[in-house]
Amino acid sequence: MAVHTRWLCVTLVLALLCPVLGADEAEETFGCEANPTGNPIGGGEGYTDIFTSGDFTVTTKEELLAALKNAKAGQVIFVPDGVVIDLTGERNIAIPSAVTLAGTRGLNGSAGARIFTTLRQSHVLMVTAGEEVRITGLRFEGAYGGREKVAEHSGFLGISHWGCEVDNCEIYNFNVRGIGVGVATNNIQIHHNYIHHCQRSGYGYGVSTGSSDIHIIANKFDFCRHHIASGGLPGSGYEAAWNFIGPDASSHHFDMHGGRDRGDNTDIAGDWMHIHHNTFQGKARSVVIRGVPSQGAQVHHNWFALPVEKTVISRGNTGVYRNVYGPDKVLEE
């Protein structure tokens, strides 16, 4: 099975099986605790798909930039445990098509090599330069993770190509967004990451997307303004499943903008959303759909810490069913 489709296949198989299996064959679960992916939520210790070598081994900024210029499709750039690379002053660093940038996060207690920037100007640190880019097992640290409307406007990664994957990484202190996924960018897998402290007022997204096909699976989120957000243009949509949402956020957790936000004289809030088996521990509202998804939204089998009336807002074409609420996990049909 191709690496970029495995989490999509997991969710499709479960969706097909659950309606037909009896209670004795498939136990109904709520929230992320029954995570079926085989790897820990948020990655790290216990993660199994970890590189220990590559075609290029880099330990300095100069070696990393040279490897990114020379790597060919199918090759791996490996950053060993304990390495710290300062990319301050760099922006829009291109990762070539089908190249993997890898570290050892989770291996024998490794936190993963730390790649950071102290640049306090508007920038995106890295961008995809082709299809099937993968980033795995590393830590990426931005310059500032506070809520204030400071001049900095920073993000970690811009994805604008098909079939890209970000897994088992820690991404933090990029005040505008951690990962941004462009319009019409399909088959994007963002899974088993810990994404936090992306919370600038008015922005502050762990993951932002205009894509029609993005799957955000088994991540841990905390200290973002919106952990997941979309501009809601026609054609956009996302799945969010088996994620753990921590207690701290400055606004609602999962978001889909509507036509009034864009000023385009519609009430369209994307095409679709599928939000299931997440655990929401935050005090802010969990899901806000600021218009009507044209194909519909489904919100089910989540565990919301808040009571039912404080969890989901939508303007229509949204199914909210079989979720549990509060510390006692009260089921609402």
C-alpha positions in Angstrom: 0.0 0.0 0.0 1.3 3.4 -0.9 2.4 5.4 2.2 0.3 8.4 1.3 -3.0 6.5 1.3 -2.7 4.3 4.4 -4.7 6.5 6.8 -7.4 7.2 4.2 -7.8 3.5 3.7 -8.0 2.9 7.5 -10.9 5.3 7.8 -12.7 4.0 4.7 -12.5 0.4 5.9 -13.9 1.3 9.3 -16.7 3.4 7.8 -17.6 0.4 5.6 -17.4 -2.2 8.4 -19.0 -0.4 11.4 -22.6 -0.3 10.0 -22.7 -4.1 9.2 -20.8 -5.6 12.2 -22.7 -6.7 15.2 -22.1 -5.3 18.7 -20.0 -8.4 19.6 -17.8 -8.0 16.5 -17.1 -4.2 16.5 -17.2 -2.3 19.7 -18.4 1.3 19.3 -15.9 3.8 20.5 -15.8 7.5 21.2 -12.9 10.0 21.2 -9.4 9.1 20.2 -8.5 6.5 22.8 -9.3 3.5 20.5 -6.9 5.0 17.9 -6.6 2.2 15.2 -3.5 3.4 13.4 -1.0 1.3 15.3 1.1 4.3 16.4 0.7 6.7 19.3 -1.4 9.9 18.9 1.1 12.8 18.5 3.9 10.5 17.5 7.1 10.2 19.5 7.8 7.3 21.8 6.4 4.1 20.3 6.2 5.4 16.8 7.3 2.6 14.4 8.0 4.1 11.0 11.4 5.8 11.8 14.4 6.3 9.6 17.9 5.7 11.0 19.9 6.6 7.9 19.5 8.2 4.5 21.2 8.9 1.2 22.4 12.2 2.7 23.3 12.7 6.4 23.3 16.3 7.5 24.3 18.0 10.7 24.7 21.7 9.7 22.7 24.3 7.9 25.1 24.2 4.9 24.9 20.5 4.6 21.1 20.5 4.8 20.7 23.2 2.1 23.2 21.5 -0.2 21.4 18.1 0.2 18.1 19.7 -0.6 19.6 21.1 -3.8 21.1 17.8 -4.8 18.6 15.2 -3.7 16.7 13.2 -6.3 13.3 11.6 -6.3 13.2 8.6 -3.9 16.2 9.8 -1.8 16.2 10.5 2.0 17.9 13.4 3.8 18.6 12.2 7.3 19.2 14.5 10.3 20.6 12.4 13.3 19.4 12.6 16.9 20.9 15.5 18.9 21.6 17.7 15.8 20.5 21.4 16.1 20.3 23.4 12.9 19.7 27.2 12.9 17.9 28.3 9.7 17.5 31.9 10.7 17.5 34.2 7.7 16.2 31.4 5.4 12.7 31.3 3.9 10.9 29.2 1.2 13.4 26.4 1.4 12.3 24.0 -1.3 12.0 20.3 -0.7 12.3 18.5 -4.1 9.7 16.1 -5.4 9.5 12.6 -3.8 12.3 13.5 -1.3 12.0 12.6 2.4 13.4 14.8 5.1 13.7 12.5 8.2 14.9 12.3 11.8 14.6 9.9 14.7 11.8 11.4 16.9 10.5 8.6 19.1 13.5 6.2 18.7 14.9 5.2 22.1 13.6 8.4 23.7 14.8 10.7 21.0 13.0 14.1 20.8 14.2 14.3 17.1 16.8 16.8 15.7 15.8 20.4 16.3 15.5 22.7 13.2 14.7 26.3 14.2 14.5 29.9 13.1 14.6 33.1 15.1 13.7 35.2 12.0 11.2 37.9 13.2 9.9 38.8 9.7 7.1 37.5 7.7 8.1 34.2 6.0 7.4 30.6 5.4 10.3 28.4 6.4 9.9 25.5 3.9 7.8 24.7 0.9 7.2 21.7 -1.3 8.7 21.8 -4.8 7.0 18.8 -6.2 4.8 15.8 -5.4 5.1 13.2 -2.7 7.4 15.1 -0.4 7.6 13.6 3.1 8.8 15.2 6.4 9.0 12.8 9.3 10.6 12.5 12.8 11.9 16.0 13.3 11.2 19.1 15.5 10.6 22.5 13.8 10.6 25.6 16.0 9.6 29.1 14.9 10.5 32.4 16.4 7.4 33.3 18.4 4.3 31.4 19.6 2.3 34.1 21.4 -1.1 35.6 20.7 -0.1 39.2 20.2 -0.6 40.9 16.9 3.1 41.4 16.4 4.5 42.2 12.9 5.8 38.7 12.4 3.7 36.5 10.1 5.4 33.2 10.1 4.6 29.6 9.1 6.6 26.4 9.0 5.5 24.6 5.8 3.6 25.4 2.6 2.2 22.4 0.7 1.1 23.0 -2.8 1.7 19.6 -4.5 -0.1 16.2 -4.6 0.6 13.3 -2.2 2.6 15.0 0.5 2.9 13.7 4.0 4.0 15.2 7.4 4.2 12.6 10.2 5.8 12.2 13.6 7.0 15.8 13.9 6.8 18.4 16.6 5.9 21.8 15.1 5.6 24.9 17.3 6.1 28.6 17.7 5.0 29.6 14.1 2.6 32.3 15.1 0.4 32.3 11.9 0.3 28.7 10.9 2.2 25.4 11.3 1.2 23.7 8.0 -0.6 25.5 5.2 -2.1 23.4 2.4 -2.9 25.1 -0.9 -6.1 25.1 -3.0 -6.7 21.9 -5.1 -3.8 20.1 -3.4 -5.0 16.5 -3.1 -4.1 13.3 -1.1 -2.4 15.2 1.8 -1.7 13.2 4.9 -0.9 15.0 8.2 -0.7 12.4 11.0 0.9 11.6 14.4 2.3 15.1 14.9 2.4 17.3 17.9 1.4 20.8 16.8 1.2 23.7 19.3 1.7 27.4 20.0 0.4 28.7 16.6 -1.9 31.3 18.1 -1.5 34.9 16.7 -4.7 36.9 17.1 -6.7 36.9 13.9 -4.7 34.0 12.5 -3.1 31.2 14.5 -3.7 27.9 12.8 -2.1 24.5 13.5 -3.2 23.4 10.0 -4.8 25.6 7.5 -6.1 24.3 4.2 -7.9 25.2 1.0 -7.5 21.6 -0.2 -10.3 19.3 -1.2 -8.6 16.2 0.1 -6.6 16.4 3.3 -6.6 13.9 6.1 -5.5 15.0 9.6 -5.2 11.9 11.6 -3.9 11.0 15.2 -2.3 14.3 15.9 -2.0 16.2 19.2 -3.0 19.9 19.2 -2.7 22.5 21.8 -2.2 26.3 22.2 -3.5 27.2 18.7 -6.2 29.8 17.9 -7.8 27.3 15.5 -6.2 23.9 15.4 -7.6 23.3 12.0 -9.0 25.9 9.7 -10.2 26.3 6.1 -11.1 29.3 3.9 -14.2 27.3 2.8 -13.9 27.9 -0.9 -15.9 25.6 -3.1 -13.9 22.4 -3.5 -12.4 22.5 0.0 -12.9 19.8 2.6 -11.0 17.8 5.3 -11.2 14.7 7.5 -10.1 15.0 11.1 -10.0 11.8 13.1 -8.4 10.3 16.2 -6.9 13.6 17.2 -6.4 14.8 20.8 -7.2 18.4 21.3 -5.6 19.8 24.5 -7.2 22.2 27.0 -5.7 25.4 25.7 -6.9 27.4 22.7 -7.8 31.0 22.1 -10.8 30.4 19.9 -12.8 27.4 18.5 -10.9 24.3 17.6 -12.0 23.2 14.1 -13.1 25.8 11.6 -14.6 26.1 8.2 -15.1 29.7 6.8 -18.2 30.6 4.9 -19.1 33.0 2.1 -19.7 35.9 4.5 -16.0 35.7 5.7 -14.8 35.8 2.1 -17.3 38.4 0.9 -18.2 36.4 -2.2 -22.0 36.7 -1.8 -22.5 32.9 -1.1 -23.2 30.9 2.1 -20.8 28.1 1.0 -18.6 26.6 3.7 -16.5 24.2 1.6 -17.7 21.0 0.1 -17.4 18.5 3.0 -16.1 17.8 6.5 -15.7 14.5 8.3 -14.9 15.0 12.0 -14.9 11.8 14.0 -13.3 10.0 16.9 -11.5 13.1 18.3 -11.1 14.0 21.9 -11.8 17.7 22.6 -10.6 18.8 26.0 -10.6 22.5 25.4 -12.9 25.1 27.0 -13.6 26.8 23.6 -16.3 25.7 21.2 -15.2 22.6 19.3 -16.4 23.0 15.7 -17.7 26.1 13.9 -18.9 25.8 10.3 -19.5 29.4 9.2 -21.9 28.6 6.3 -23.3 25.5 4.6 -21.1 22.7 3.3 -22.3 21.9 -0.2 -21.9 18.2 0.1 -22.4 18.0 3.8 -20.5 17.7 7.1 -20.5 14.7 9.5 -19.6 15.1 13.2 -19.8 11.8 15.1 -18.1 9.5 17.7 -16.2 12.4 19.3 -15.8 13.0 23.0 -16.5 16.6 23.8 -15.5 17.9 27.3 -18.2 20.6 27.0 -22.0 20.1 27.1 -23.7 19.5 23.8 -25.0 23.1 23.3 -21.5 24.5 23.4 -19.8 22.2 20.9 -20.9 22.5 17.3 -22.2 25.5 15.3 -23.3 25.1 11.6 -25.7 26.9 9.3 -27.0 23.7 7.7 -26.3 20.4 5.9 -24.5 19.0 8.9 -25.1 15.8 10.8 -24.1 15.8 14.4 -24.8 12.4 16.0 -23.5 9.7 18.4 -21.1 11.9 20.2 -20.4 11.8 24.0 -20.2 14.9 26.2 -18.7 16.0 29.5 -16.6 14.0 32.0 -19.2 11.3 32.3 -19.3 10.8 28.5 -23.1 11.2 28.2 -24.2 9.9 24.8 -26.4 12.1 22.5 -28.0 10.3 19.7 
